[in-house]
Amino acid sequence: MTELVATGLTLKAKDAVLVDNASFTLAKGELVALLGPNGAGKTSLIRLSLGLETPTAGKARLNDVDVETLDPIARARAVAYLPQQRPLAWPARVRDVVALGRYSHGAAVGRLRGADAEAVDRAIAACDLVHLANRPADTLSGGELARMHCARAFAAEAPLLVADEPTGALDPRHQFRIMDLVKSFVDNGGGALVVLHDIQLAARYASRLIWMQAGRIIADGSPAETLTAKRLETVYGVRARVDGTRIEMDGAL
């Protein structure tokens, strides 16, 4: 079974502790939302877990292999990573950007054949980009760009997906569209870890919520188990009423 296991991950920078003894798992069939305020250590934690940063302490293992020993190609075949910052180096066509997701399989952009071309076609169709496939990427709207980057991640056809704020700066309609895509990926056998700031969106889609505060994981469980008014007060400093997955914010404390 494909599984990412982080154990006791810690990251220090001078006198600051960015991630403090954090442990979690991600497996196929799970849609996990990573929650916490700005500066809680969410991005640092996922980068540590993927071997993109070196921990001060702790280990992360992917399919029982230390992530620090994996070469980038092997890692990309196992986990598709969608970072928070997704700059475009040049105004490529949408299809060519999506095709970058096949790089770990040895495919070359512009010369896709066989399984690589089919994977790109599937990702473009799943993200509703067929009519935009030949458009320059720098002419897309924010929602279209978000779908394009999701398609690039899906084109890798890796069993796991880690996405850092894939719905950031999007309007509610496009937030739902992106999360529908992620949920469909999980429903079809994948596993996803998604950093979110919208608690309502997390509660609606995620099977598990991982809550971070000041670099530490303070809770990990289902929305029913972990989403409480007290936790929102503790983590975010807001007053709220919680009824199942319905949340009413009353304001800052």
Rosetta blueprint (number, residue, H / E / L):
1 M L
2 T L
3 E E
4 L E
5 V E
6 A E
7 T E
8 G E
9 L E
10 T E
11 L E
12 K E
13 A E
14 K L
15 D L
16 A E
17 V E
18 L E
19 V E
20 D E
21 N E
22 A E
23 S E
24 F E
25 T E
26 L E
27 A E
28 K L
29 G L
30 E L
31 L E
32 V E
33 A E
34 L E
35 L E
36 G L
37 P L
38 N L
39 G L
40 A L
41 G L
42 K H
43 T H
44 S H
45 L H
46 I H
47 R H
48 L H
49 S H
50 L L
51 G L
52 L L
53 E L
54 T L
55 P L
56 T L
57 A E
58 G E
59 K E
60 A E
61 R E
62 L E
63 N L
64 D L
65 V E
66 D E
67 V H
68 E H
69 T H
70 L L
71 D L
72 P H
73 I H
74 A H
75 R H
76 A H
77 R H
78 A H
79 V E
80 A E
81 Y E
82 L E
83 P L
84 Q L
85 Q L
86 R L
87 P L
88 L L
89 A L
90 W L
91 P L
92 A L
93 R E
94 V H
95 R H
96 D H
97 V H
98 V H
99 A H
100 L H
101 G H
102 R H
103 Y H
104 S H
105 H H
106 G L
107 A L
108 A L
109 V L
110 G L
111 R L
112 L L
113 R L
114 G H
115 A H
116 D H
117 A H
118 E H
119 A H
120 V H
121 D H
122 R H
123 A H
124 I H
125 A H
126 A H
127 C L
128 D L
129 L L
130 V H
131 H H
132 L H
133 A L
134 N L
135 R L
136 P E
137 A H
138 D H
139 T H
140 L L
141 S L
142 G H
143 G H
144 E H
145 L H
146 A H
147 R H
148 M H
149 H H
150 C H
151 A H
152 R H
153 A H
154 F H
155 A H
156 A L
157 E L
158 A L
159 P L
160 L E
161 L E
162 V E
163 A E
164 D E
165 E L
166 P L
167 T L
168 G L
169 A L
170 L L
171 D L
172 P H
173 R H
174 H H
175 Q H
176 F H
177 R H
178 I H
179 M H
180 D H
181 L H
182 V H
183 K H
184 S H
185 F H
186 V H
187 D H
188 N L
189 G L
190 G L
191 G E
192 A E
193 L E
194 V E
195 V E
196 L L
197 H L
198 D L
199 I H
200 Q H
201 L H
202 A H
203 A H
204 R H
205 Y H
206 A L
207 S L
208 R E
209 L E
210 I E
211 W E
212 M E
213 Q E
214 A L
215 G L
216 R E
217 I E
218 I E
219 A E
220 D E
221 G E
222 S L
223 P H
224 A H
225 E H
226 T H
227 L L
228 T L
229 A H
230 K H
231 R H
232 L H
233 E H
234 T H
235 V H
236 Y H
237 G L
238 V E
239 R E
240 A E
241 R E
242 V E
243 D E
244 G L
245 T L
246 R E
247 I E
248 E E
249 M E
250 D E
251 G E
252 A E
253 L L
